[in-house]
Amino acid sequence: MKPFSHSEINHAGRVLIADQATPQERDAAWQTLNDWRSLHLVPLNTFQATLRHYVKEVAERKGIVVQRLKRAPTILDKLKNRQQTMRLRQMQDIGGLRAIVPDIKKARELEKKFNAYSARTKHHLTKKRDYIAAPKKSGYRGIHIIYQYHSPEKPEYDGLYVEIQLRTRLQHLWATAVETVGFFLQEALKSSQGNQDWLDFFKLVSALLAREENEQPHADFGLCTKAELVAKINQLDRSRHVFKHLETIQKTKFARENSKLNGAAYWVIETLLNGNSTVKFYPFLESQKEAADLTYRQLEQTPEYLLGKKQVVLISSDSLSKIEKAYPNFLGDIDEFIKELRRMVFSIKSK
């Protein structure tokens, strides 16, 4: 595949968020976006090998590593609503890797591994954001490390960005619960848009989880104790019945259509929200990377997807069980999140 110039990529981004673009312009822009996004699979595979090695050293079998390409609606939402001054070529998380480890200590050990790696690799460390030490206002916590891939001999890949996310189990449960509830409500809670009660609820829960991990919550809750946070959560629950709504989501069972393939390296997951909610798994071998990408593109163009009633993601992982733990939001699964939240709320109330 030929290299794309910065102007080609940025033009595609402008066309895709422009209301006045013609169908022909839009089709060409989609093709550019999809082809350019697919290029990120090569640098992703390079960094995934490094990340897997470090996670195994730090957490042995208790760590999970997955990779994904950023979904088209999220890309366009970011360009149109969240970061309107950003150009498409500047977006640094088109290709993403995620490591989920048991606790803060393991996350910090993993961070140190990458500090050492950054000093000796040919790839350029562009940015590191520590959202554990300084959580986002939304409550999001984790560590993001962004590299720019260096490959002068293959110009189509040279300069592409890869974002590596390091999360603890509790941080991950929170983040995926936000996405799950947002999908069911058809609101962009992940982007801090939508029902204010839910946004406030997840901010409070994030602060409580930060206290549970002996870390500082966002400054808005910097002086709140665990007991005070639980009291605020219970007060919100009494007026808005958030736990009842969570339980309703929890009881929504997705009909699973699993396709099995020994040795699968890539998985396309399709989640459809309707009267008969379903989640389908499409597995592909390492040698079928192009077929996986084509399936991903085709499912992104279906009417349900464009209406927001369907989620589709292309993931690389060596295990379906790891995918289920890494992406419970695509299965409508918030069981562990509710379990942990109830445990903390009950332990505080019982003291």
Backbone hydrogen bonds, N-H to C=O, Kabsch-Sander energy under -0.5 kcal/mol:
donor,donor_aa,acceptor,acceptor_aa,energy
9,I,5,S,-1.9
10,N,6,H,-2.6
11,H,7,S,-2.2
12,A,8,E,-2.0
13,G,9,I,-2.0
14,R,10,N,-2.1
15,V,11,H,-2.4
16,L,12,A,-2.2
17,I,13,G,-0.9
18,A,15,V,-1.3
19,D,17,I,-0.5
21,A,18,A,-1.0
26,R,22,T,-2.6
27,D,23,P,-2.4
28,A,24,Q,-2.0
29,A,25,E,-2.1
30,W,26,R,-2.6
31,Q,27,D,-2.0
32,T,28,A,-2.1
33,L,29,A,-2.8
34,N,30,W,-2.8
35,D,31,Q,-2.5
36,W,32,T,-2.7
37,R,33,L,-2.7
38,S,34,N,-2.1
39,L,35,D,-1.2
40,H,36,W,-0.6
40,H,37,R,-1.4
41,L,38,S,-1.9
42,V,39,L,-1.3
44,L,40,H,-2.1
45,N,41,L,-1.9
46,T,42,V,-1.5
47,F,43,P,-2.2
48,Q,44,L,-2.5
49,A,45,N,-1.5
50,T,46,T,-1.1
51,L,47,F,-2.7
52,R,48,Q,-2.8
53,H,49,A,-1.7
54,Y,50,T,-2.2
55,V,51,L,-2.7
56,K,52,R,-2.2
57,E,53,H,-1.7
58,V,54,Y,-2.2
59,A,55,V,-3.2
60,E,55,V,-0.6
60,E,56,K,-1.2
62,K,59,A,-2.5
63,G,60,E,-0.7
64,I,100,I,-1.9
66,V,98,R,-2.0
67,Q,316,S,-1.6
68,R,96,G,-2.7
69,L,314,L,-1.2
70,K,94,I,-3.1
75,I,71,R,-2.0
76,L,72,A,-2.5
77,D,73,P,-2.5
78,K,74,T,-2.1
79,L,75,I,-1.9
80,K,76,L,-2.6
81,N,77,D,-2.8
82,R,77,D,-1.8
83,Q,78,K,-3.0
86,M,83,Q,-1.9
90,Q,87,R,-1.4
91,M,87,R,-0.6
91,M,88,L,-1.5
95,G,161,Y,-0.6
96,G,68,R,-2.7
96,G,94,I,-0.6
97,L,163,E,-3.0
98,R,66,V,-2.8
99,A,165,Q,-2.9
100,I,64,I,-2.4
101,V,99,A,-0.5
101,V,167,R,-2.6
107,A,103,D,-1.9
108,R,104,I,-2.7
109,E,105,K,-2.0
110,L,106,K,-2.3
111,E,107,A,-2.2
112,K,108,R,-2.1
113,K,109,E,-1.7
114,F,110,L,-1.7
115,N,111,E,-1.8
116,A,112,K,-2.0
117,Y,113,K,-2.1
118,S,114,F,-2.5
119,A,115,N,-0.8
120,R,116,A,-0.5
120,R,117,Y,-1.3
121,T,117,Y,-1.9
124,H,148,Q,-2.0
125,L,123,H,-0.5
126,T,124,H,-0.8
126,T,146,I,-2.6
127,K,146,I,-1.4
129,R,144,H,-2.8
130,D,128,K,-0.5
131,Y,129,R,-1.0
131,Y,142,G,-2.2
134,A,130,D,-1.5
136,K,140,Y,-2.1
139,G,136,K,-1.6
143,I,166,L,-2.4
144,H,129,R,-2.7
145,I,164,I,-2.7
146,I,127,K,-3.1
147,Y,162,V,-2.6
148,Q,124,H,-2.6
149,Y,147,Y,-0.6
149,Y,160,L,-3.4
151,S,149,Y,-0.6
154,K,151,S,-1.6
157,Y,154,K,-2.0
158,D,154,K,-1.2
159,G,149,Y,-3.5
160,L,157,Y,-1.9
162,V,147,Y,-2.4
163,E,95,G,-2.5
164,I,145,I,-3.3
165,Q,97,L,-3.1
165,Q,163,E,-0.5
166,L,143,I,-3.0
167,R,99,A,-2.5
167,R,165,Q,-0.5
169,R,101,V,-1.2
172,H,168,T,-2.2
173,L,169,R,-2.4
174,W,170,L,-2.0
175,A,171,Q,-2.2
176,T,172,H,-2.6
177,A,173,L,-1.7
178,V,174,W,-2.2
179,E,175,A,-1.6
180,T,176,T,-2.4
181,V,177,A,-2.7
182,G,178,V,-2.2
183,F,179,E,-2.2
184,F,180,T,-2.2
185,L,181,V,-2.5
186,Q,182,G,-1.0
187,E,182,G,-2.5
189,L,187,E,-1.9
191,S,188,A,-1.0
192,S,189,L,-2.2
193,Q,188,A,-2.2
199,L,195,N,-2.0
200,D,196,Q,-2.8
201,F,197,D,-2.4
202,F,198,W,-2.5
203,K,199,L,-1.6
204,L,200,D,-2.2
205,V,201,F,-2.5
206,S,202,F,-2.2
207,A,203,K,-2.0
208,L,204,L,-2.2
209,L,205,V,-2.7
210,A,206,S,-2.4
211,R,207,A,-2.1
212,E,208,L,-2.1
213,E,209,L,-1.7
214,N,211,R,-1.6
215,E,210,A,-3.0
221,F,218,H,-2.5
222,G,219,A,-1.4
224,C,221,F,-1.6
229,L,225,T,-2.2
230,V,226,K,-2.7
231,A,227,A,-2.2
232,K,228,E,-1.9
233,I,229,L,-2.3
234,N,230,V,-2.7
235,Q,231,A,-2.1
236,L,232,K,-2.1
237,D,233,I,-2.2
238,R,234,N,-2.3
239,S,235,Q,-1.4
240,R,236,L,-2.5
241,H,237,D,-2.6
245,H,241,H,-1.9
246,L,242,V,-2.4
247,E,243,F,-2.3
248,T,244,K,-1.8
249,I,245,H,-2.0
250,Q,246,L,-2.6
251,K,247,E,-1.8
252,T,248,T,-0.5
252,T,249,I,-1.1
253,K,251,K,-1.0
254,F,252,T,-0.6
255,A,277,S,-3.1
256,R,254,F,-0.6
257,E,279,V,-2.6
258,N,256,R,-0.6
260,K,258,N,-0.5
264,A,261,L,-1.6
265,A,284,F,-2.7
266,Y,284,F,-2.5
267,W,315,I,-3.2
268,V,282,Y,-2.5
269,I,267,W,-0.5
269,I,313,V,-2.5
270,E,280,K,-2.4
271,T,269,I,-0.5
271,T,311,Q,-3.0
272,L,270,E,-0.5
272,L,278,T,-2.9
273,L,309,K,-3.2
274,N,272,L,-0.8
277,S,274,N,-0.8
278,T,272,L,-1.5
279,V,255,A,-2.3
280,K,270,E,-2.7
281,F,257,E,-2.0
282,Y,268,V,-2.6
284,F,266,Y,-2.5
288,Q,285,L,-1.6
289,K,286,E,-1.0
292,A,288,Q,-2.3
293,D,289,K,-2.2
294,L,290,E,-2.2
295,T,291,A,-2.3
296,Y,292,A,-2.2
297,R,293,D,-2.3
298,Q,294,L,-2.4
299,L,295,T,-2.4
300,E,296,Y,-1.5
301,Q,297,R,-0.6
301,Q,298,Q,-1.0
302,T,299,L,-1.1
306,L,302,T,-2.0
307,L,303,P,-1.6
308,G,305,Y,-1.4
309,K,304,E,-2.4
310,K,304,E,-0.8
311,Q,271,T,-2.8
313,V,269,I,-1.8
315,I,267,W,-3.2
315,I,313,V,-0.6
316,S,67,Q,-2.2
317,S,265,A,-1.2
317,S,315,I,-0.5
323,I,319,S,-1.6
324,E,320,L,-2.2
325,K,321,S,-1.4
326,A,322,K,-2.5
327,Y,323,I,-2.6
330,F,327,Y,-1.4
331,L,328,P,-1.5
332,G,329,N,-0.5
333,D,328,P,-2.6
334,I,332,G,-0.7
338,I,334,I,-2.4
339,K,335,D,-2.4
340,E,336,E,-2.5
341,L,337,F,-2.4
342,R,338,I,-2.8
343,R,339,K,-2.0
344,M,340,E,-2.1
345,V,341,L,-2.6
346,F,342,R,-2.8
347,S,343,R,-2.2
348,I,344,M,-1.8
349,K,345,V,-2.1
350,S,346,F,-2.1
351,K,348,I,-1.0
